[in-house]
Amino acid sequence: MEGSDYRLKLPQELSYIHDTFHVSNLKKCLAKPDVQVPLKEIEIDENLRFVEEPIEIVERDVKNLKRRRIPLVKVYWNSRQGAEYTWEREDQFWKKYRHLFSKPVPSSSVATSALRTRLF
């Protein structure tokens, strides 16, 4: 092991994960140091990344560019670091998470609802 490599002491249930990583892979974590998430609650994908799922759409808006209007949705995610919101393209998000569009959502733009009716 080189000086900038670290080896993790992993529990048996995580033995399938490579236990050595380079310091360049570290990311700043703003979580409380005494908070631990039970392994049963963590869902990871095939690339060993935490799977975040959207909880709900909390707002809609339309981004006006020169000749285009892009409908957006503000999404609340199940982030392990607390409440997390992101703006996503409505058309792309709708393809993957249709079930979240069943409830009415406040718009920050009146044009959004008319545009949504035309698109879907």
Biopython code that builds the backbone (N, CA, C, O; Angstrom):
import numpy as np
from Bio.PDB.StructureBuilder import StructureBuilder

atoms = [
    (1, "MET", "N", (0.823, -1.178, 0.000)),
    (1, "MET", "CA", (0.000, 0.000, 0.000)),
    (1, "MET", "C", (0.872, 1.250, 0.000)),
    (1, "MET", "O", (1.856, 1.324, 0.736)),
    (2, "GLU", "N", (0.516, 2.226, -0.820)),
    (2, "GLU", "CA", (1.248, 3.480, -0.852)),
    (2, "GLU", "C", (0.776, 4.388, 0.271)),
    (2, "GLU", "O", (-0.212, 4.075, 0.935)),
    (3, "GLY", "N", (1.457, 5.506, 0.502)),
    (3, "GLY", "CA", (1.122, 6.435, 1.569)),
    (3, "GLY", "C", (-0.235, 7.106, 1.410)),
    (3, "GLY", "O", (-0.817, 7.542, 2.403)),
    (4, "SER", "N", (-0.748, 7.202, 0.203)),
    (4, "SER", "CA", (-2.034, 7.869, 0.002)),
    (4, "SER", "C", (-3.166, 6.868, -0.202)),
    (4, "SER", "O", (-4.246, 7.247, -0.655)),
    (5, "ASP", "N", (-2.939, 5.598, 0.122)),
    (5, "ASP", "CA", (-3.975, 4.571, 0.058)),
    (5, "ASP", "C", (-4.454, 4.252, 1.471)),
    (5, "ASP", "O", (-3.697, 4.340, 2.438)),
    (6, "TYR", "N", (-5.716, 3.884, 1.564)),
    (6, "TYR", "CA", (-6.297, 3.524, 2.857)),
    (6, "TYR", "C", (-6.977, 2.168, 2.753)),
    (6, "TYR", "O", (-7.546, 1.819, 1.719)),
    (7, "ARG", "N", (-6.909, 1.415, 3.833)),
    (7, "ARG", "CA", (-7.589, 0.123, 3.892)),
    (7, "ARG", "C", (-8.680, 0.236, 4.960)),
    (7, "ARG", "O", (-8.430, 0.658, 6.089)),
    (8, "LEU", "N", (-9.885, -0.151, 4.572)),
    (8, "LEU", "CA", (-11.020, -0.100, 5.488)),
    (8, "LEU", "C", (-11.167, -1.415, 6.240)),
    (8, "LEU", "O", (-10.900, -2.487, 5.698)),
    (9, "LYS", "N", (-11.588, -1.323, 7.471)),
    (9, "LYS", "CA", (-11.928, -2.514, 8.231)),
    (9, "LYS", "C", (-13.447, -2.667, 8.098)),
    (9, "LYS", "O", (-14.213, -1.992, 8.787)),
    (10, "LEU", "N", (-13.867, -3.561, 7.205)),
    (10, "LEU", "CA", (-15.281, -3.721, 6.882)),
    (10, "LEU", "C", (-15.902, -4.880, 7.647)),
    (10, "LEU", "O", (-15.229, -5.870, 7.936)),
    (11, "PRO", "N", (-17.196, -4.759, 7.976)),
    (11, "PRO", "CA", (-17.881, -5.900, 8.594)),
    (11, "PRO", "C", (-18.023, -7.044, 7.588)),
    (11, "PRO", "O", (-17.918, -6.830, 6.381)),
    (12, "GLN", "N", (-18.254, -8.226, 8.077)),
    (12, "GLN", "CA", (-18.346, -9.428, 7.237)),
    (12, "GLN", "C", (-19.372, -9.271, 6.113)),
    (12, "GLN", "O", (-19.129, -9.721, 4.993)),
    (13, "GLU", "N", (-20.518, -8.636, 6.398)),
    (13, "GLU", "CA", (-21.562, -8.506, 5.367)),
    (13, "GLU", "C", (-21.157, -7.605, 4.203)),
    (13, "GLU", "O", (-21.845, -7.569, 3.183)),
    (14, "LEU", "N", (-20.049, -6.881, 4.345)),
    (14, "LEU", "CA", (-19.540, -6.054, 3.243)),
    (14, "LEU", "C", (-18.233, -6.611, 2.687)),
    (14, "LEU", "O", (-17.476, -5.873, 2.058)),
    (15, "SER", "N", (-17.955, -7.869, 2.900)),
    (15, "SER", "CA", (-16.693, -8.466, 2.467)),
    (15, "SER", "C", (-16.533, -8.490, 0.946)),
    (15, "SER", "O", (-15.418, -8.651, 0.448)),
    (16, "TYR", "N", (-17.617, -8.336, 0.212)),
    (16, "TYR", "CA", (-17.536, -8.324, -1.251)),
    (16, "TYR", "C", (-17.032, -6.987, -1.804)),
    (16, "TYR", "O", (-16.782, -6.870, -3.003)),
    (17, "ILE", "N", (-16.884, -5.989, -0.948)),
    (17, "ILE", "CA", (-16.408, -4.671, -1.370)),
    (17, "ILE", "C", (-14.892, -4.618, -1.223)),
    (17, "ILE", "O", (-14.350, -5.053, -0.207)),
    (18, "HIS", "N", (-14.212, -4.091, -2.226)),
    (18, "HIS", "CA", (-12.756, -3.932, -2.176)),
    (18, "HIS", "C", (-12.421, -3.002, -1.019)),
    (18, "HIS", "O", (-12.993, -1.916, -0.925)),
    (19, "ASP", "N", (-11.522, -3.392, -0.148)),
    (19, "ASP", "CA", (-11.292, -2.652, 1.094)),
    (19, "ASP", "C", (-10.194, -1.595, 1.023)),
    (19, "ASP", "O", (-9.916, -0.947, 2.032)),
    (20, "THR", "N", (-9.567, -1.400, -0.120)),
    (20, "THR", "CA", (-8.499, -0.414, -0.249)),
    (20, "THR", "C", (-8.923, 0.677, -1.233)),
    (20, "THR", "O", (-9.441, 0.382, -2.310)),
    (21, "PHE", "N", (-8.703, 1.929, -0.859)),
    (21, "PHE", "CA", (-9.037, 3.027, -1.756)),
    (21, "PHE", "C", (-7.982, 4.121, -1.669)),
    (21, "PHE", "O", (-7.232, 4.202, -0.696)),
    (22, "HIS", "N", (-7.936, 4.947, -2.683)),
    (22, "HIS", "CA", (-6.971, 6.036, -2.765)),
    (22, "HIS", "C", (-7.590, 7.289, -2.151)),
    (22, "HIS", "O", (-8.799, 7.500, -2.246)),
    (23, "VAL", "N", (-6.777, 8.100, -1.536)),
    (23, "VAL", "CA", (-7.240, 9.314, -0.869)),
    (23, "VAL", "C", (-7.982, 10.251, -1.844)),
    (23, "VAL", "O", (-8.833, 11.028, -1.412)),
    (24, "SER", "N", (-7.678, 10.191, -3.121)),
    (24, "SER", "CA", (-8.358, 11.049, -4.103)),
    (24, "SER", "C", (-9.837, 10.690, -4.252)),
    (24, "SER", "O", (-10.611, 11.472, -4.804)),
    (25, "ASN", "N", (-10.235, 9.502, -3.759)),
    (25, "ASN", "CA", (-11.639, 9.099, -3.829)),
    (25, "ASN", "C", (-12.485, 9.654, -2.688)),
    (25, "ASN", "O", (-13.705, 9.489, -2.687)),
    (26, "LEU", "N", (-11.857, 10.306, -1.725)),
    (26, "LEU", "CA", (-12.598, 10.856, -0.594)),
    (26, "LEU", "C", (-13.411, 12.068, -1.022)),
    (26, "LEU", "O", (-12.981, 12.863, -1.858)),
    (27, "LYS", "N", (-14.597, 12.192, -0.433)),
    (27, "LYS", "CA", (-15.449, 13.354, -0.677)),
    (27, "LYS", "C", (-15.829, 13.939, 0.674)),
    (27, "LYS", "O", (-15.966, 13.208, 1.655)),
    (28, "LYS", "N", (-15.998, 15.237, 0.724)),
    (28, "LYS", "CA", (-16.355, 15.898, 1.965)),
    (28, "LYS", "C", (-17.735, 15.428, 2.420)),
    (28, "LYS", "O", (-18.669, 15.360, 1.621)),
    (29, "CYS", "N", (-17.857, 15.111, 3.676)),
    (29, "CYS", "CA", (-19.128, 14.654, 4.248)),
    (29, "CYS", "C", (-19.527, 15.616, 5.353)),
    (29, "CYS", "O", (-18.763, 15.845, 6.291)),
    (30, "LEU", "N", (-20.720, 16.177, 5.246)),
    (30, "LEU", "CA", (-21.189, 17.131, 6.242)),
    (30, "LEU", "C", (-22.159, 16.489, 7.234)),
    (30, "LEU", "O", (-22.864, 17.196, 7.953)),
    (31, "ALA", "N", (-22.198, 15.184, 7.278)),
    (31, "ALA", "CA", (-23.091, 14.479, 8.200)),
    (31, "ALA", "C", (-22.581, 14.621, 9.627)),
    (31, "ALA", "O", (-21.405, 14.900, 9.859)),
    (32, "LYS", "N", (-23.483, 14.426, 10.572)),
    (32, "LYS", "CA", (-23.093, 14.462, 11.981)),
    (32, "LYS", "C", (-22.214, 13.245, 12.266)),
    (32, "LYS", "O", (-22.553, 12.137, 11.851)),
    (33, "PRO", "N", (-21.096, 13.430, 12.963)),
    (33, "PRO", "CA", (-20.154, 12.321, 13.167)),
    (33, "PRO", "C", (-20.720, 11.146, 13.962)),
    (33, "PRO", "O", (-20.264, 10.016, 13.787)),
    (34, "ASP", "N", (-21.702, 11.386, 14.829)),
    (34, "ASP", "CA", (-22.227, 10.299, 15.649)),
    (34, "ASP", "C", (-23.407, 9.565, 15.002)),
    (34, "ASP", "O", (-23.984, 8.666, 15.614)),
    (35, "VAL", "N", (-23.765, 9.937, 13.781)),
    (35, "VAL", "CA", (-24.894, 9.300, 13.090)),
    (35, "VAL", "C", (-24.390, 8.089, 12.317)),
    (35, "VAL", "O", (-23.442, 8.189, 11.538)),
    (36, "GLN", "N", (-25.024, 6.958, 12.536)),
    (36, "GLN", "CA", (-24.702, 5.753, 11.786)),
    (36, "GLN", "C", (-25.976, 5.231, 11.152)),
    (36, "GLN", "O", (-27.019, 5.162, 11.801)),
    (37, "VAL", "N", (-25.889, 4.864, 9.882)),
    (37, "VAL", "CA", (-27.033, 4.323, 9.160)),
    (37, "VAL", "C", (-26.927, 2.805, 9.172)),
    (37, "VAL", "O", (-25.902, 2.259, 8.765)),
    (38, "PRO", "N", (-27.974, 2.106, 9.634)),
    (38, "PRO", "CA", (-27.926, 0.639, 9.624)),
    (38, "PRO", "C", (-27.762, 0.102, 8.203)),
    (38, "PRO", "O", (-28.389, 0.605, 7.271)),
    (39, "LEU", "N", (-26.925, -0.913, 8.038)),
    (39, "LEU", "CA", (-26.654, -1.462, 6.712)),
    (39, "LEU", "C", (-27.918, -1.950, 6.014)),
    (39, "LEU", "O", (-28.007, -1.891, 4.788)),
    (40, "LYS", "N", (-28.894, -2.429, 6.776)),
    (40, "LYS", "CA", (-30.135, -2.928, 6.173)),
    (40, "LYS", "C", (-30.893, -1.839, 5.434)),
    (40, "LYS", "O", (-31.651, -2.128, 4.508)),
    (41, "GLU", "N", (-30.696, -0.588, 5.835)),
    (41, "GLU", "CA", (-31.421, 0.525, 5.227)),
    (41, "GLU", "C", (-30.719, 1.091, 3.995)),
    (41, "GLU", "O", (-31.286, 1.933, 3.298)),
    (42, "ILE", "N", (-29.509, 0.646, 3.719)),
    (42, "ILE", "CA", (-28.746, 1.186, 2.596)),
    (42, "ILE", "C", (-28.935, 0.298, 1.376)),
    (42, "ILE", "O", (-28.706, -0.910, 1.422)),
    (43, "GLU", "N", (-29.359, 0.924, 0.285)),
    (43, "GLU", "CA", (-29.490, 0.204, -0.979)),
    (43, "GLU", "C", (-28.403, 0.717, -1.910)),
    (43, "GLU", "O", (-28.290, 1.921, -2.138)),
    (44, "ILE", "N", (-27.594, -0.208, -2.455)),
    (44, "ILE", "CA", (-26.527, 0.201, -3.364)),
    (44, "ILE", "C", (-26.709, -0.507, -4.698)),
    (44, "ILE", "O", (-27.257, -1.607, -4.765)),
    (45, "ASP", "N", (-26.239, 0.143, -5.759)),
    (45, "ASP", "CA", (-26.367, -0.441, -7.089)),
    (45, "ASP", "C", (-25.145, -1.306, -7.416)),
    (45, "ASP", "O", (-24.284, -1.524, -6.563)),
    (46, "GLU", "N", (-25.080, -1.791, -8.650)),
    (46, "GLU", "CA", (-23.988, -2.686, -9.050)),
    (46, "GLU", "C", (-22.621, -2.003, -9.046)),
    (46, "GLU", "O", (-21.595, -2.684, -9.025)),
    (47, "ASN", "N", (-22.590, -0.656, -9.064)),
    (47, "ASN", "CA", (-21.331, 0.095, -8.995)),
    (47, "ASN", "C", (-21.020, 0.532, -7.569)),
    (47, "ASN", "O", (-20.145, 1.368, -7.344)),
    (48, "LEU", "N", (-21.750, -0.043, -6.599)),
    (48, "LEU", "CA", (-21.576, 0.249, -5.176)),
    (48, "LEU", "C", (-21.838, 1.708, -4.838)),
    (48, "LEU", "O", (-21.162, 2.286, -3.987)),
    (49, "ARG", "N", (-22.821, 2.303, -5.504)),
    (49, "ARG", "CA", (-23.247, 3.662, -5.191)),
    (49, "ARG", "C", (-24.585, 3.609, -4.470)),
    (49, "ARG", "O", (-25.428, 2.763, -4.772)),
    (50, "PHE", "N", (-24.774, 4.503, -3.529)),
    (50, "PHE", "CA", (-26.023, 4.600, -2.798)),
    (50, "PHE", "C", (-27.155, 4.938, -3.761)),
    (50, "PHE", "O", (-27.031, 5.861, -4.566)),
    (51, "VAL", "N", (-28.250, 4.199, -3.685)),
    (51, "VAL", "CA", (-29.395, 4.423, -4.565)),
    (51, "VAL", "C", (-30.339, 5.401, -3.886)),
    (51, "VAL", "O", (-30.957, 5.080, -2.871)),
    (52, "GLU", "N", (-30.443, 6.579, -4.446)),
    (52, "GLU", "CA", (-31.380, 7.576, -3.937)),
    (52, "GLU", "C", (-32.641, 7.513, -4.788)),
    (52, "GLU", "O", (-32.577, 7.444, -6.015)),
    (53, "GLU", "N", (-33.773, 7.537, -4.124)),
    (53, "GLU", "CA", (-35.055, 7.510, -4.815)),
    (53, "GLU", "C", (-35.792, 8.813, -4.567)),
    (53, "GLU", "O", (-35.696, 9.383, -3.480)),
    (54, "PRO", "N", (-36.527, 9.292, -5.562)),
    (54, "PRO", "CA", (-37.311, 10.501, -5.347)),
    (54, "PRO", "C", (-38.519, 10.200, -4.463)),
    (54, "PRO", "O", (-39.155, 9.156, -4.604)),
    (55, "ILE", "N", (-38.829, 11.114, -3.559)),
    (55, "ILE", "CA", (-39.967, 10.967, -2.666)),
    (55, "ILE", "C", (-41.196, 11.636, -3.263)),
    (55, "ILE", "O", (-42.277, 11.049, -3.309)),
    (56, "GLU", "N", (-41.016, 12.875, -3.722)),
    (56, "GLU", "CA", (-42.145, 13.590, -4.313)),
    (56, "GLU", "C", (-41.668, 14.769, -5.145)),
    (56, "GLU", "O", (-40.538, 15.239, -5.009)),
    (57, "ILE", "N", (-42.555, 15.229, -6.005)),
    (57, "ILE", "CA", (-42.326, 16.446, -6.776)),
    (57, "ILE", "C", (-42.966, 17.567, -5.981)),
    (57, "ILE", "O", (-44.152, 17.507, -5.658)),
    (58, "VAL", "N", (-42.183, 18.593, -5.663)),
    (58, "VAL", "CA", (-42.688, 19.647, -4.798)),
    (58, "VAL", "C", (-43.014, 20.945, -5.526)),
    (58, "VAL", "O", (-43.697, 21.813, -4.982)),
    (59, "GLU", "N", (-42.525, 21.077, -6.761)),
    (59, "GLU", "CA", (-42.759, 22.319, -7.489)),
    (59, "GLU", "C", (-42.496, 22.107, -8.970)),
    (59, "GLU", "O", (-41.753, 21.207, -9.360)),
    (60, "ARG", "N", (-43.109, 22.943, -9.785)),
    (60, "ARG", "CA", (-42.874, 22.929, -11.239)),
    (60, "ARG", "C", (-42.465, 24.320, -11.685)),
    (60, "ARG", "O", (-42.809, 25.321, -11.056)),
    (61, "ASP", "N", (-41.726, 24.362, -12.777)),
    (61, "ASP", "CA", (-41.330, 25.636, -13.361)),
    (61, "ASP", "C", (-41.007, 25.407, -14.828)),
    (61, "ASP", "O", (-40.905, 24.266, -15.278)),
    (62, "VAL", "N", (-40.847, 26.498, -15.572)),
    (62, "VAL", "CA", (-40.463, 26.418, -16.979)),
    (62, "VAL", "C", (-39.257, 27.319, -17.184)),
    (62, "VAL", "O", (-39.283, 28.501, -16.841)),
    (63, "LYS", "N", (-38.200, 26.745, -17.747)),
    (63, "LYS", "CA", (-36.992, 27.507, -18.084)),
    (63, "LYS", "C", (-37.159, 28.021, -19.506)),
    (63, "LYS", "O", (-37.320, 27.231, -20.437)),
    (64, "ASN", "N", (-37.124, 29.335, -19.681)),
    (64, "ASN", "CA", (-37.274, 29.937, -21.000)),
    (64, "ASN", "C", (-35.908, 30.244, -21.590)),
    (64, "ASN", "O", (-35.151, 31.057, -21.058)),
    (65, "LEU", "N", (-35.607, 29.582, -22.697)),
    (65, "LEU", "CA", (-34.394, 29.871, -23.440)),
    (65, "LEU", "C", (-34.794, 30.694, -24.665)),
    (65, "LEU", "O", (-35.950, 31.102, -24.774)),
    (66, "LYS", "N", (-33.883, 30.940, -25.570)),
    (66, "LYS", "CA", (-34.202, 31.781, -26.723)),
    (66, "LYS", "C", (-35.430, 31.304, -27.485)),
    (66, "LYS", "O", (-36.374, 32.071, -27.676)),
    (67, "ARG", "N", (-35.431, 30.060, -27.918)),
    (67, "ARG", "CA", (-36.554, 29.545, -28.712)),
    (67, "ARG", "C", (-37.176, 28.297, -28.113)),
    (67, "ARG", "O", (-37.989, 27.624, -28.747)),
    (68, "ARG", "N", (-36.786, 28.000, -26.893)),
    (68, "ARG", "CA", (-37.282, 26.765, -26.265)),
    (68, "ARG", "C", (-37.812, 27.055, -24.870)),
    (68, "ARG", "O", (-37.378, 27.989, -24.197)),
    (69, "ARG", "N", (-38.752, 26.235, -24.464)),
    (69, "ARG", "CA", (-39.270, 26.257, -23.097)),
    (69, "ARG", "C", (-39.050, 24.864, -22.539)),
    (69, "ARG", "O", (-39.510, 23.880, -23.118)),
    (70, "ILE", "N", (-38.364, 24.778, -21.440)),
    (70, "ILE", "CA", (-38.042, 23.484, -20.843)),
    (70, "ILE", "C", (-38.779, 23.350, -19.511)),
    (70, "ILE", "O", (-38.455, 24.047, -18.549)),
    (71, "PRO", "N", (-39.774, 22.452, -19.453)),
    (71, "PRO", "CA", (-40.477, 22.227, -18.189)),
    (71, "PRO", "C", (-39.569, 21.506, -17.189)),
    (71, "PRO", "O", (-38.895, 20.535, -17.532)),
    (72, "LEU", "N", (-39.566, 21.996, -15.952)),
    (72, "LEU", "CA", (-38.743, 21.430, -14.897)),
    (72, "LEU", "C", (-39.605, 21.037, -13.701)),
    (72, "LEU", "O", (-40.684, 21.591, -13.496)),
    (73, "VAL", "N", (-39.124, 20.084, -12.922)),
    (73, "VAL", "CA", (-39.769, 19.723, -11.662)),
    (73, "VAL", "C", (-38.720, 19.758, -10.558)),
    (73, "VAL", "O", (-37.579, 19.340, -10.753)),
    (74, "LYS", "N", (-39.125, 20.265, -9.391)),
    (74, "LYS", "CA", (-38.247, 20.259, -8.223)),
    (74, "LYS", "C", (-38.583, 18.998, -7.440)),
    (74, "LYS", "O", (-39.729, 18.788, -7.044)),
    (75, "VAL", "N", (-37.566, 18.156, -7.221)),
    (75, "VAL", "CA", (-37.768, 16.829, -6.650)),
    (75, "VAL", "C", (-37.143, 16.746, -5.265)),
    (75, "VAL", "O", (-36.025, 17.211, -5.039)),
    (76, "TYR", "N", (-37.896, 16.137, -4.334)),
    (76, "TYR", "CA", (-37.398, 15.854, -2.987)),
    (76, "TYR", "C", (-36.904, 14.420, -2.981)),
    (76, "TYR", "O", (-37.656, 13.506, -3.320)),
    (77, "TRP", "N", (-35.625, 14.204, -2.591)),
    (77, "TRP", "CA", (-34.976, 12.887, -2.624)),
    (77, "TRP", "C", (-34.784, 12.335, -1.226)),
    (77, "TRP", "O", (-34.790, 13.086, -0.250)),
    (78, "ASN", "N", (-34.613, 11.024, -1.125)),
    (78, "ASN", "CA", (-34.361, 10.337, 0.146)),
    (78, "ASN", "C", (-32.876, 10.327, 0.497)),
    (78, "ASN", "O", (-32.326, 9.276, 0.825)),
    (79, "SER", "N", (-32.246, 11.446, 0.434)),
    (79, "SER", "CA", (-30.810, 11.530, 0.674)),
    (79, "SER", "C", (-30.462, 11.160, 2.108)),
    (79, "SER", "O", (-31.194, 11.507, 3.034)),
    (80, "ARG", "N", (-29.359, 10.464, 2.296)),
    (80, "ARG", "CA", (-28.887, 10.079, 3.631)),
    (80, "ARG", "C", (-28.273, 11.267, 4.368)),
    (80, "ARG", "O", (-27.981, 11.175, 5.560)),
    (81, "GLN", "N", (-28.079, 12.368, 3.674)),
    (81, "GLN", "CA", (-27.466, 13.536, 4.304)),
    (81, "GLN", "C", (-28.512, 14.585, 4.648)),
    (81, "GLN", "O", (-28.173, 15.755, 4.826)),
    (82, "GLY", "N", (-29.760, 14.195, 4.745)),
    (82, "GLY", "CA", (-30.834, 15.130, 5.069)),
    (82, "GLY", "C", (-31.634, 15.462, 3.829)),
    (82, "GLY", "O", (-31.454, 14.852, 2.774)),
    (83, "ALA", "N", (-32.522, 16.439, 3.967)),
    (83, "ALA", "CA", (-33.386, 16.832, 2.851)),
    (83, "ALA", "C", (-32.549, 17.318, 1.682)),
    (83, "ALA", "O", (-31.654, 18.148, 1.842)),
    (84, "GLU", "N", (-32.850, 16.792, 0.511)),
    (84, "GLU", "CA", (-32.135, 17.203, -0.693)),
    (84, "GLU", "C", (-33.145, 17.431, -1.804)),
    (84, "GLU", "O", (-34.021, 16.600, -2.045)),
    (85, "TYR", "N", (-33.013, 18.565, -2.478)),
    (85, "TYR", "CA", (-33.904, 18.923, -3.572)),
    (85, "TYR", "C", (-33.076, 19.204, -4.813)),
    (85, "TYR", "O", (-32.009, 19.813, -4.727)),
    (86, "THR", "N", (-33.561, 18.763, -5.969)),
    (86, "THR", "CA", (-32.900, 19.084, -7.233)),
    (86, "THR", "C", (-33.946, 19.440, -8.269)),
    (86, "THR", "O", (-35.092, 18.999, -8.184)),
    (87, "TRP", "N", (-33.554, 20.231, -9.240)),
    (87, "TRP", "CA", (-34.417, 20.530, -10.381)),
    (87, "TRP", "C", (-34.062, 19.553, -11.496)),
    (87, "TRP", "O", (-32.890, 19.382, -11.833)),
    (88, "GLU", "N", (-35.084, 18.910, -12.067)),
    (88, "GLU", "CA", (-34.899, 17.917, -13.120)),
    (88, "GLU", "C", (-35.770, 18.281, -14.313)),
    (88, "GLU", "O", (-36.812, 18.917, -14.159)),
    (89, "ARG", "N", (-35.339, 17.874, -15.504)),
    (89, "ARG", "CA", (-36.184, 18.063, -16.691)),
    (89, "ARG", "C", (-37.430, 17.194, -16.545)),
    (89, "ARG", "O", (-37.334, 15.992, -16.299)),
    (90, "GLU", "N", (-38.581, 17.806, -16.697)),
    (90, "GLU", "CA", (-39.834, 17.093, -16.473)),
    (90, "GLU", "C", (-40.021, 15.916, -17.412)),
    (90, "GLU", "O", (-40.444, 14.846, -16.975)),
    (91, "ASP", "N", (-39.714, 16.087, -18.694)),
    (91, "ASP", "CA", (-39.937, 15.005, -19.656)),
    (91, "ASP", "C", (-39.082, 13.773, -19.333)),
    (91, "ASP", "O", (-39.566, 12.644, -19.421)),
    (92, "GLN", "N", (-37.817, 13.986, -18.962)),
    (92, "GLN", "CA", (-36.945, 12.864, -18.631)),
    (92, "GLN", "C", (-37.326, 12.222, -17.300)),
    (92, "GLN", "O", (-37.282, 11.000, -17.156)),
    (93, "PHE", "N", (-37.695, 13.042, -16.346)),
    (93, "PHE", "CA", (-38.070, 12.527, -15.035)),
    (93, "PHE", "C", (-39.385, 11.748, -15.117)),
    (93, "PHE", "O", (-39.549, 10.734, -14.439)),
    (94, "TRP", "N", (-40.299, 12.208, -15.928)),
    (94, "TRP", "CA", (-41.603, 11.555, -16.108)),
    (94, "TRP", "C", (-41.441, 10.140, -16.662)),
    (94, "TRP", "O", (-42.173, 9.234, -16.265)),
    (95, "LYS", "N", (-40.499, 9.944, -17.565)),
    (95, "LYS", "CA", (-40.270, 8.615, -18.145)),
    (95, "LYS", "C", (-39.875, 7.590, -17.090)),
    (95, "LYS", "O", (-40.266, 6.426, -17.178)),
    (96, "LYS", "N", (-39.113, 8.009, -16.105)),
    (96, "LYS", "CA", (-38.597, 7.079, -15.109)),
    (96, "LYS", "C", (-39.474, 6.979, -13.853)),
    (96, "LYS", "O", (-39.532, 5.928, -13.214)),
    (97, "TYR", "N", (-40.151, 8.074, -13.506)),
    (97, "TYR", "CA", (-40.902, 8.119, -12.251)),
    (97, "TYR", "C", (-42.334, 8.622, -12.467)),
    (97, "TYR", "O", (-42.750, 9.579, -11.814)),
    (98, "ARG", "N", (-43.076, 8.006, -13.352)),
    (98, "ARG", "CA", (-44.444, 8.437, -13.670)),
    (98, "ARG", "C", (-45.350, 8.489, -12.450)),
    (98, "ARG", "O", (-46.219, 9.355, -12.348)),
    (99, "HIS", "N", (-45.143, 7.561, -11.530)),
    (99, "HIS", "CA", (-46.016, 7.479, -10.358)),
    (99, "HIS", "C", (-46.008, 8.757, -9.518)),
    (99, "HIS", "O", (-46.960, 9.008, -8.779)),
    (100, "LEU", "N", (-44.954, 9.568, -9.616)),
    (100, "LEU", "CA", (-44.883, 10.806, -8.843)),
    (100, "LEU", "C", (-45.710, 11.933, -9.447)),
    (100, "LEU", "O", (-45.866, 12.984, -8.825)),
    (101, "PHE", "N", (-46.238, 11.733, -10.640)),
    (101, "PHE", "CA", (-47.002, 12.773, -11.314)),
    (101, "PHE", "C", (-48.503, 12.647, -11.068)),
    (101, "PHE", "O", (-49.287, 13.378, -11.672)),
    (102, "SER", "N", (-48.909, 11.744, -10.203)),
    (102, "SER", "CA", (-50.336, 11.533, -9.971)),
    (102, "SER", "C", (-50.960, 12.604, -9.079)),
    (102, "SER", "O", (-52.167, 12.833, -9.143)),
    (103, "LYS", "N", (-50.143, 13.267, -8.241)),
    (103, "LYS", "CA", (-50.664, 14.308, -7.355)),
    (103, "LYS", "C", (-50.438, 15.682, -7.968)),
    (103, "LYS", "O", (-49.438, 15.900, -8.653)),
    (104, "PRO", "N", (-51.378, 16.628, -7.724)),
    (104, "PRO", "CA", (-51.164, 18.000, -8.207)),
    (104, "PRO", "C", (-49.984, 18.649, -7.476)),
    (104, "PRO", "O", (-49.781, 18.434, -6.281)),
    (105, "VAL", "N", (-49.222, 19.435, -8.211)),
    (105, "VAL", "CA", (-48.021, 20.074, -7.666)),
    (105, "VAL", "C", (-48.090, 21.564, -7.950)),
    (105, "VAL", "O", (-48.453, 21.963, -9.057)),
    (106, "PRO", "N", (-47.746, 22.400, -6.967)),
    (106, "PRO", "CA", (-47.752, 23.845, -7.209)),
    (106, "PRO", "C", (-46.759, 24.231, -8.305)),
    (106, "PRO", "O", (-45.673, 23.663, -8.417)),
    (107, "SER", "N", (-47.161, 25.203, -9.097)),
    (107, "SER", "CA", (-46.287, 25.706, -10.156)),
    (107, "SER", "C", (-45.777, 27.075, -9.783)),
    (107, "SER", "O", (-46.491, 27.874, -9.177)),
    (108, "SER", "N", (-44.551, 27.339, -10.145)),
    (108, "SER", "CA", (-44.026, 28.685, -9.967)),
    (108, "SER", "C", (-44.244, 29.485, -11.240)),
    (108, "SER", "O", (-43.832, 30.641, -11.339)),
    (109, "SER", "N", (-44.902, 28.854, -12.221)),
    (109, "SER", "CA", (-45.200, 29.511, -13.480)),
    (109, "SER", "C", (-46.551, 29.023, -13.993)),
    (109, "SER", "O", (-46.796, 27.817, -14.025)),
    (110, "VAL", "N", (-47.423, 29.932, -14.391)),
    (110, "VAL", "CA", (-48.742, 29.565, -14.897)),
    (110, "VAL", "C", (-48.631, 28.786, -16.197)),
    (110, "VAL", "O", (-49.471, 27.934, -16.486)),
    (111, "ALA", "N", (-47.608, 29.069, -16.975)),
    (111, "ALA", "CA", (-47.447, 28.410, -18.270)),
    (111, "ALA", "C", (-47.140, 26.920, -18.135)),
    (111, "ALA", "O", (-47.353, 26.164, -19.083)),
    (112, "THR", "N", (-46.654, 26.491, -16.996)),
    (112, "THR", "CA", (-46.260, 25.097, -16.826)),
    (112, "THR", "C", (-47.421, 24.142, -17.011)),
    (112, "THR", "O", (-47.287, 23.137, -17.709)),
    (113, "SER", "N", (-48.560, 24.436, -16.399)),
    (113, "SER", "CA", (-49.681, 23.498, -16.490)),
    (113, "SER", "C", (-50.192, 23.387, -17.918)),
    (113, "SER", "O", (-50.557, 22.293, -18.350)),
    (114, "ALA", "N", (-50.228, 24.484, -18.659)),
    (114, "ALA", "CA", (-50.658, 24.425, -20.054)),
    (114, "ALA", "C", (-49.665, 23.630, -20.888)),
    (114, "ALA", "O", (-50.061, 22.850, -21.755)),
    (115, "LEU", "N", (-48.391, 23.820, -20.633)),
    (115, "LEU", "CA", (-47.366, 23.099, -21.365)),
    (115, "LEU", "C", (-47.417, 21.610, -21.026)),
    (115, "LEU", "O", (-47.262, 20.766, -21.909)),
    (116, "ARG", "N", (-47.634, 21.288, -19.757)),
    (116, "ARG", "CA", (-47.720, 19.880, -19.345)),
    (116, "ARG", "C", (-48.885, 19.188, -20.038)),
    (116, "ARG", "O", (-48.753, 18.037, -20.454)),
    (117, "THR", "N", (-50.018, 19.859, -20.169)),
    (117, "THR", "CA", (-51.182, 19.286, -20.833)),
    (117, "THR", "C", (-50.864, 18.944, -22.278)),
    (117, "THR", "O", (-51.294, 17.905, -22.779)),
    (118, "ARG", "N", (-50.123, 19.799, -22.945)),
    (118, "ARG", "CA", (-49.766, 19.539, -24.342)),
    (118, "ARG", "C", (-48.772, 18.396, -24.473)),
    (118, "ARG", "O", (-48.860, 17.601, -25.408)),
    (119, "LEU", "N", (-47.815, 18.308, -23.532)),
    (119, "LEU", "CA", (-46.781, 17.285, -23.631)),
    (119, "LEU", "C", (-47.279, 15.892, -23.293)),
    (119, "LEU", "O", (-46.862, 14.921, -23.925)),
    (120, "PHE", "N", (-48.158, 15.775, -22.316)),
    (120, "PHE", "CA", (-48.551, 14.464, -21.829)),
    (120, "PHE", "C", (-50.040, 14.321, -21.975)),
    (120, "PHE", "O", (-50.598, 13.282, -21.623)),
]
sb = StructureBuilder()
sb.init_structure("model")
sb.init_model(0)
sb.init_chain("A")
sb.init_seg("    ")
for serial, (resi, resn, name, xyz) in enumerate(atoms, 1):
    if name == "N":
        sb.init_residue(resn, " ", resi, " ")
    sb.init_atom(name, np.array(xyz, "f"), 0.0, 1.0, " ", f" {name:<3s}", serial, name[0])
structure = sb.get_structure()
